[in-house]
């Protein structure tokens, strides 16, 4: 006998059942899936690199944070909150980008120095 497999039933907000599956973002928002947040070391290192690259470390008021991947909602808060709410993978990509920017800044400074 062939059994048809039905999608898992989940409770929706109003207490009823829904037959649709939740996407990953909804699962994270509802607490059903854990997201690995950035470690304290990653946050501290990203903070230091932000300062070295010339970004503000208090408020995210510059357009440069858009290039770093901050959403409009995140830019209304502080840099510290933004870094603490970041996933470990996103934090790692941010660190890689900031290291590249700092390296580029040092090369430009060397070119500007008179010999």
C-alpha positions as CSV (number, residue, x, y, z in Angstrom):
1,X,0.0,0.0,0.0
2,X,1.4,3.4,-1.0
3,X,1.2,6.1,1.6
4,X,1.2,9.7,0.6
5,X,3.5,11.9,2.6
6,X,1.9,15.1,3.8
7,X,3.9,18.1,4.8
8,X,4.4,18.6,8.5
9,X,1.6,20.5,10.2
10,X,2.8,23.6,12.1
11,X,0.9,26.0,14.3
12,X,0.4,29.4,12.8
13,X,0.1,32.6,14.8
14,X,-3.6,32.3,15.3
15,X,-3.5,28.8,16.8
16,X,-4.7,26.9,13.7
17,X,-2.8,24.5,11.6
18,X,-1.0,25.4,8.4
19,X,0.3,22.9,5.8
20,X,3.0,25.0,4.4
21,X,6.6,24.6,5.5
22,X,8.5,27.4,7.2
23,X,11.4,28.9,5.4
24,X,14.8,29.2,7.2
25,X,14.3,32.9,8.1
26,X,11.0,32.3,9.7
27,X,12.3,29.4,11.7
28,X,15.2,31.5,13.0
29,X,12.7,34.3,13.9
30,X,10.4,31.9,15.7
31,X,13.4,30.3,17.5
32,X,13.0,26.9,15.8
33,X,16.5,27.1,14.2
34,X,19.5,28.4,16.0
35,X,21.8,30.8,14.2
36,X,25.4,30.8,15.2
37,X,26.1,34.4,16.4
38,X,29.5,36.1,16.1
39,X,31.9,35.3,18.9
40,X,33.3,38.0,21.3
41,X,36.7,37.7,19.5
42,X,35.1,38.3,16.1
43,X,33.2,41.3,17.5
44,X,36.3,42.8,19.0
45,X,38.5,42.2,15.9
46,X,35.8,43.7,13.6
47,X,35.5,46.7,16.0
48,X,39.3,47.3,15.8
49,X,39.3,46.9,12.0
50,X,36.4,49.4,11.6
51,X,38.4,52.0,13.6
52,X,41.5,51.3,11.5
53,X,39.6,51.6,8.2
54,X,38.2,55.0,9.3
55,X,34.6,54.0,10.1
56,X,32.7,55.5,13.1
57,X,32.5,53.1,16.0
58,X,29.6,54.8,17.7
59,X,26.8,55.5,15.2
60,X,26.2,54.0,11.8
61,X,25.4,57.3,10.1
62,X,27.7,57.1,7.1
63,X,26.9,55.5,3.8
64,X,29.9,53.3,4.1
65,X,28.0,50.9,6.3
66,X,25.6,50.2,3.4
67,X,28.6,48.9,1.5
68,X,29.5,46.7,4.5
69,X,26.1,45.1,4.3
70,X,24.1,46.9,7.0
71,X,20.4,47.3,6.4
72,X,18.5,50.5,6.9
73,X,17.0,49.2,10.2
74,X,20.5,48.2,11.4
75,X,21.9,51.6,10.6
76,X,19.4,53.3,12.9
77,X,21.2,51.6,15.9
78,X,24.7,51.5,17.1
79,X,27.7,49.7,15.6
80,X,28.0,47.5,18.7
81,X,24.4,46.3,18.4
82,X,25.0,45.6,14.7
83,X,28.1,43.5,15.4
84,X,26.5,41.6,18.2
85,X,23.5,40.7,16.1
86,X,25.6,39.4,13.2
87,X,26.0,35.7,12.4
88,X,29.5,34.2,12.6
89,X,29.6,33.7,8.9
90,X,28.6,37.3,8.1
91,X,31.1,38.6,10.7
92,X,33.8,36.5,9.1
93,X,33.1,38.1,5.7
94,X,33.0,41.6,7.3
95,X,36.4,41.0,8.9
96,X,37.9,39.8,5.6
97,X,36.5,42.9,3.8
98,X,37.9,45.2,6.5
99,X,41.3,43.6,6.4
100,X,41.4,44.2,2.7
101,X,40.4,47.9,3.2
102,X,43.0,48.4,5.9
103,X,45.7,46.8,3.6
104,X,44.6,49.1,0.8
105,X,44.7,52.2,3.0
106,X,48.3,51.3,4.1
107,X,49.4,51.0,0.5
108,X,47.8,54.3,-0.4
109,X,49.5,56.0,2.6
110,X,52.9,54.6,1.5
111,X,52.4,56.0,-2.0
112,X,51.6,59.4,-0.5
113,X,54.7,59.6,1.7
114,X,57.5,61.6,0.3
115,X,60.8,59.8,-0.1
